[in-house]
Amino acid sequence: MEFSAKQIASFIQGEIIGNENATVNTFAKIEEGIPGAISFLANPKYTPYIYTTQSSIVLVNRDFNPEKEIDTTLIKVDNAYESLAKLMSLYEASKPRKQGIDSLAFVAPSAKIGENAYIGPFAYIGENTVIGDNTMIHPHTYVGDDVKVGNNCILYPNTTVYHGCRIGNECIIHSGAVIGSDGFGFAPTADGYEKIPQIGIAILEDKVEIGANTCVDRSTMGATIIHSGAKLDNLIQIAHNVEVGSHTVMAGQAGIAGSTKVGEWCQIGGQAALAGHLKIGNKVGIAGQSGIQRSIKDNCQVMGSPAFDAKQYFKASIAFKDLPDIQTEVKMLRRELDELKKQINK
């Protein structure tokens, strides 16, 4: 499918600088641009490429002013990265969608499948499960009994949704993710550890995205909840009875222990670890590899293990690299002080 600069600018409320009839049919990074492609420039680091790119159209921020002649057509917008996301969503939506139940899929007689849904080969849909309209269940996906999946969702191959779990509308679950596996609950006894049955469920609200091989455990009682608009990267562990607030994002290999509540609009870096039974406020930033052992108030930025205020951490890290020299100076000062004491005592 081909689009002109004029059509694109109309869709994203942009200003055209150049040929309004320039057309594109694909996307490309600015440094790898080809004729017929649209690229974007948001990071100043890539500015030199705009003078050499072969892309037919480039999205730029409104404050961009070229320092020399540019061959490509520019479309100026308020936010180039956000506008690119809108265009890519439009492009993705224009692709043909699969529909219908494949003859090699298993769908329980009591299950309800919505209009225009797709159930791929070797997918399993359990008893009393509801699959919403326009939802796509890709091959080798397991959706257990009494599950509800909303409208316009995508469950990619080899995802697993355990019994009783709830998935809202417009959710995306990537390959290998597991929703609703047992929480890690065991009671110590004289003979070892007695398993505590995990009788709750896991809930994903609307527009949640779960990365590949990420696990969201079911709760001991009640529900583990990922609230609307939250985005979880690959290889993340969400333990039982955790709540992740709306529009919070988490990078790969992060983990949250049981019963911790994370607020809205938080940003959690890769490999960060949050201990159990904590309360993390709204709009909290947690740097990668941070260890969180206590609750955090709203609007704080923390890093380190154990984590503390990010500004203080940077100051401490400057001092940390000087510790060997500081230690040498302290030993020398102690020797000088001892000599002075000896002289005074004489």
HUVEN-V14730 format. One record per residue. N is the residue number from 1. SS is DSSP state (h for helix, s for strand, l for the rest). PSI is psi in whole degrees, -180 to 180 (999 if undefined). OMEGA is omega as a letter, one per 40 degrees, with the letter a starting at -180 (999 if undefined). Layout:
N|SS|PSI|OMEGA ; N|SS|PSI|OMEGA
This chain:
1|l|137|a ; 2|l|141|i ; 3|s|145|i ; 4|s|163|i ; 5|h|-37|i ; 6|h|-43|i ; 7|h|-43|a ; 8|h|-46|a ; 9|h|-36|i ; 10|h|-39|a ; 11|h|-37|a ; 12|h|14|i ; 13|l|53|a ; 14|l|167|i ; 15|s|125|a ; 16|s|131|i ; 17|s|101|a ; 18|l|-145|a ; 19|l|110|a ; 20|l|-14|i ; 21|l|3|i ; 22|l|138|a ; 23|s|152|i ; 24|s|155|i ; 25|l|8|i ; 26|s|175|i ; 27|s|152|i ; 28|l|150|i ; 29|l|148|a ; 30|h|-35|a ; 31|h|-10|i ; 32|h|25|a ; 33|l|147|i ; 34|l|157|i ; 35|l|138|a ; 36|l|4|a ; 37|s|155|i ; 38|s|135|i ; 39|s|-180|i ; 40|s|156|i ; 41|s|112|i ; 42|l|-34|a ; 43|l|121|a ; 44|h|-24|i ; 45|h|-27|a ; 46|h|8|a ; 47|h|-40|a ; 48|h|-28|a ; 49|h|-20|a ; 50|h|-20|i ; 51|h|-12|a ; 52|l|-11|a ; 53|l|147|i ; 54|l|-1|a ; 55|l|144|a ; 56|l|-32|a ; 57|s|141|i ; 58|s|130|i ; 59|s|132|i ; 60|s|160|i ; 61|s|154|a ; 62|l|-27|a ; 63|l|4|i ; 64|l|128|i ; 65|l|114|a ; 66|l|147|i ; 67|l|-14|i ; 68|l|-178|a ; 69|l|142|i ; 70|l|134|a ; 71|l|-32|a ; 72|l|161|i ; 73|s|131|i ; 74|s|145|i ; 75|s|114|a ; 76|s|132|a ; 77|s|169|i ; 78|l|-39|a ; 79|l|106|a ; 80|h|-40|a ; 81|h|-42|i ; 82|h|-39|i ; 83|h|-38|i ; 84|h|-41|i ; 85|h|-40|i ; 86|h|-42|a ; 87|h|-39|a ; 88|h|-34|i ; 89|h|-41|i ; 90|h|-43|i ; 91|h|-44|a ; 92|h|-40|a ; 93|h|-24|a ; 94|h|-14|i ; 95|l|146|i ; 96|l|138|a ; 97|l|141|i ; 98|l|148|i ; 99|l|160|i ; 100|s|169|a ; 101|s|120|a ; 102|l|147|a ; 103|l|-19|a ; 104|l|1|i ; 105|l|154|i ; 106|s|123|i ; 107|s|118|a ; 108|l|146|a ; 109|l|-32|a ; 110|l|-4|i ; 111|l|153|i ; 112|s|123|a ; 113|s|127|a ; 114|l|174|a ; 115|l|140|i ; 116|l|21|i ; 117|l|160|i ; 118|s|128|i ; 119|s|111|a ; 120|l|172|a ; 121|l|137|i ; 122|l|14|i ; 123|l|153|a ; 124|s|126|i ; 125|s|119|a ; 126|l|179|a ; 127|l|138|i ; 128|l|17|i ; 129|l|146|a ; 130|s|125|i ; 131|s|126|a ; 132|l|175|a ; 133|l|141|i ; 134|l|14|i ; 135|l|142|a ; 136|s|119|i ; 137|s|107|a ; 138|l|168|a ; 139|l|148|i ; 140|l|23|i ; 141|l|140|i ; 142|s|122|i ; 143|s|111|a ; 144|l|-170|a ; 145|l|149|i ; 146|l|29|i ; 147|l|147|i ; 148|s|123|i ; 149|s|129|a ; 150|l|-165|a ; 151|l|151|i ; 152|l|35|i ; 153|l|161|i ; 154|s|121|i ; 155|s|108|a ; 156|l|168|a ; 157|l|143|i ; 158|l|23|i ; 159|l|156|a ; 160|s|127|i ; 161|s|113|a ; 162|l|169|a ; 163|l|141|i ; 164|l|-5|a ; 165|l|161|a ; 166|s|130|i ; 167|s|128|a ; 168|l|-161|a ; 169|l|149|i ; 170|l|37|i ; 171|l|152|i ; 172|s|127|i ; 173|s|120|a ; 174|l|166|a ; 175|l|138|i ; 176|l|-7|i ; 177|l|149|i ; 178|s|121|i ; 179|s|118|i ; 180|s|17|i ; 181|s|163|a ; 182|l|139|i ; 183|l|160|a ; 184|l|81|a ; 185|l|118|a ; 186|s|139|i ; 187|s|123|i ; 188|s|135|i ; 189|s|175|i ; 190|l|-24|a ; 191|l|2|a ; 192|s|-139|a ; 193|s|124|i ; 194|s|125|a ; 195|s|133|i ; 196|l|118|a ; 197|l|136|i ; 198|l|96|a ; 199|l|2|i ; 200|l|-163|a ; 201|s|177|i ; 202|s|139|a ; 203|s|128|i ; 204|s|121|i ; 205|l|-173|a ; 206|l|147|i ; 207|l|35|i ; 208|l|141|i ; 209|s|132|a ; 210|s|125|a ; 211|l|170|a ; 212|l|137|i ; 213|l|25|i ; 214|l|145|a ; 215|s|129|i ; 216|s|105|a ; 217|s|149|i ; 218|l|161|a ; 219|l|160|i ; 220|l|-49|i ; 221|l|155|a ; 222|l|-130|a ; 223|s|142|i ; 224|s|131|a ; 225|s|128|i ; 226|s|110|a ; 227|l|168|a ; 228|l|138|i ; 229|l|0|i ; 230|l|147|a ; 231|s|121|i ; 232|s|132|a ; 233|l|-171|i ; 234|l|155|i ; 235|l|44|i ; 236|l|144|i ; 237|s|120|i ; 238|s|114|a ; 239|l|177|a ; 240|l|142|i ; 241|l|16|i ; 242|l|150|i ; 243|s|129|i ; 244|s|123|a ; 245|l|164|a ; 246|l|137|i ; 247|l|17|i ; 248|l|142|i ; 249|s|143|a ; 250|s|132|i ; 251|l|168|a ; 252|l|145|i ; 253|l|11|i ; 254|l|159|i ; 255|s|144|i ; 256|s|124|a ; 257|l|169|a ; 258|l|140|i ; 259|l|11|i ; 260|l|140|a ; 261|s|121|i ; 262|s|135|a ; 263|l|-169|a ; 264|l|152|i ; 265|l|33|i ; 266|l|156|i ; 267|s|119|a ; 268|s|120|a ; 269|l|168|a ; 270|l|141|i ; 271|l|13|i ; 272|l|146|a ; 273|s|125|a ; 274|s|124|i ; 275|l|171|a ; 276|l|159|i ; 277|l|34|i ; 278|l|164|i ; 279|s|115|i ; 280|s|127|a ; 281|l|-172|i ; 282|l|149|i ; 283|l|43|i ; 284|l|136|i ; 285|s|126|a ; 286|s|116|a ; 287|l|158|i ; 288|l|143|i ; 289|l|15|i ; 290|l|148|i ; 291|s|115|a ; 292|s|115|a ; 293|l|-2|i ; 294|l|163|a ; 295|l|156|a ; 296|s|137|i ; 297|l|169|i ; 298|l|148|i ; 299|l|20|i ; 300|l|151|i ; 301|s|121|a ; 302|s|158|i ; 303|s|165|i ; 304|l|171|a ; 305|s|106|e ; 306|l|148|a ; 307|l|147|i ; 308|s|-178|a ; 309|s|132|a ; 310|h|-41|i ; 311|h|-42|i ; 312|h|-35|i ; 313|h|-44|i ; 314|h|-41|i ; 315|h|-43|a ; 316|h|-36|a ; 317|h|-32|i ; 318|h|-44|i ; 319|h|-33|a ; 320|h|-43|a ; 321|h|-18|i ; 322|l|-1|a ; 323|h|-42|i ; 324|h|-43|i ; 325|h|-40|i ; 326|h|-41|i ; 327|h|-42|i ; 328|h|-43|i ; 329|h|-41|a ; 330|h|-42|i ; 331|h|-41|i ; 332|h|-42|i ; 333|h|-36|i ; 334|h|-41|i ; 335|h|-43|i ; 336|h|-39|i ; 337|h|-40|i ; 338|h|-40|i ; 339|h|-41|i ; 340|h|-42|i ; 341|h|-41|i ; 342|h|-43|a ; 343|h|-40|i ; 344|h|-42|a ; 345|h|-25|i ; 346|l|999|999
